């Protein structure tokens, strides 16, 4: 019943899924993600392609991922220094 009401509400308001185009890429020719394991349920994920850093937590069958500042990660986690090349280090400033 709820799905039907939602479909009617979205259709009446003009909200429809936009036309999309699927594009694929070959990740083999791009820089890989780097993962720094903290413990069995926490890890940092560093993506050099988008210059983004995340903290991922896995508890049981669920988990969460949150963005963290790459500059602070580079400053506070020595293992991350080699992978975060787009942020200047304290020595370069």
Legacy VTK file of the C-alpha trace (Angstrom):
# vtk DataFile Version 3.0
C-alpha trace
ASCII
DATASET POLYDATA
POINTS 93 float
0.000 0.000 0.000
2.783 2.429 0.901
4.632 1.689 -2.355
1.467 2.435 -4.317
0.919 5.718 -2.484
4.552 6.681 -2.994
4.346 5.908 -6.711
1.195 8.006 -7.043
2.729 10.900 -5.085
5.930 10.897 -7.131
4.047 10.583 -10.410
1.667 13.400 -9.501
4.495 15.711 -8.492
6.398 15.114 -11.710
9.287 13.321 -9.974
10.398 10.532 -12.247
13.739 8.828 -12.601
15.877 10.743 -15.100
17.192 9.075 -18.199
20.653 7.772 -17.463
23.572 6.498 -19.442
25.850 3.769 -18.107
29.575 4.257 -18.599
32.185 1.694 -17.603
35.865 2.186 -16.931
38.981 0.069 -16.705
40.206 0.456 -13.121
43.331 -1.521 -13.963
44.924 1.555 -15.528
44.096 3.833 -12.599
45.709 4.211 -9.197
44.359 1.669 -6.690
42.616 2.405 -3.412
44.860 2.154 -0.392
43.549 0.550 2.800
45.117 1.025 6.226
43.815 -1.580 8.655
43.409 -0.227 12.217
41.848 -3.320 13.786
39.387 -6.029 12.755
36.481 -3.579 12.395
38.067 -0.217 11.479
40.105 0.848 8.457
41.016 3.961 6.520
40.362 3.985 2.783
42.400 6.399 0.659
41.283 7.068 -2.929
43.945 8.931 -4.940
41.641 9.233 -7.971
39.219 11.526 -6.151
41.719 12.655 -3.494
39.336 11.437 -0.788
39.828 9.686 2.539
37.299 7.680 4.533
37.035 5.837 7.838
35.108 2.589 7.483
33.643 0.679 10.420
32.216 -2.817 10.104
30.209 -4.256 12.977
28.625 -7.641 12.343
26.849 -7.547 9.008
26.468 -3.763 8.927
28.858 -0.888 8.769
29.359 2.771 8.088
31.770 4.944 6.163
32.491 8.606 6.875
34.681 11.139 5.085
37.785 12.265 6.989
40.120 15.151 6.072
43.105 13.772 4.166
45.434 16.459 5.544
44.705 15.437 9.141
44.980 11.759 8.257
48.381 12.396 6.679
49.490 14.394 9.714
48.289 11.931 12.375
48.680 8.483 10.767
52.272 7.847 9.638
51.218 4.889 7.454
49.077 7.230 5.323
51.899 9.608 4.372
53.082 7.482 1.444
49.602 7.342 -0.108
48.342 10.931 0.312
50.592 12.698 -2.179
48.242 15.560 -3.075
48.343 17.152 0.407
51.474 19.122 1.311
53.325 17.873 4.363
54.268 20.103 7.310
57.845 20.225 5.961
56.671 21.677 2.624
54.744 24.574 4.176
LINES 1 94
93 0 1 2 3 4 5 6 7 8 9 10 11 12 13 14 15 16 17 18 19 20 21 22 23 24 25 26 27 28 29 30 31 32 33 34 35 36 37 38 39 40 41 42 43 44 45 46 47 48 49 50 51 52 53 54 55 56 57 58 59 60 61 62 63 64 65 66 67 68 69 70 71 72 73 74 75 76 77 78 79 80 81 82 83 84 85 86 87 88 89 90 91 92
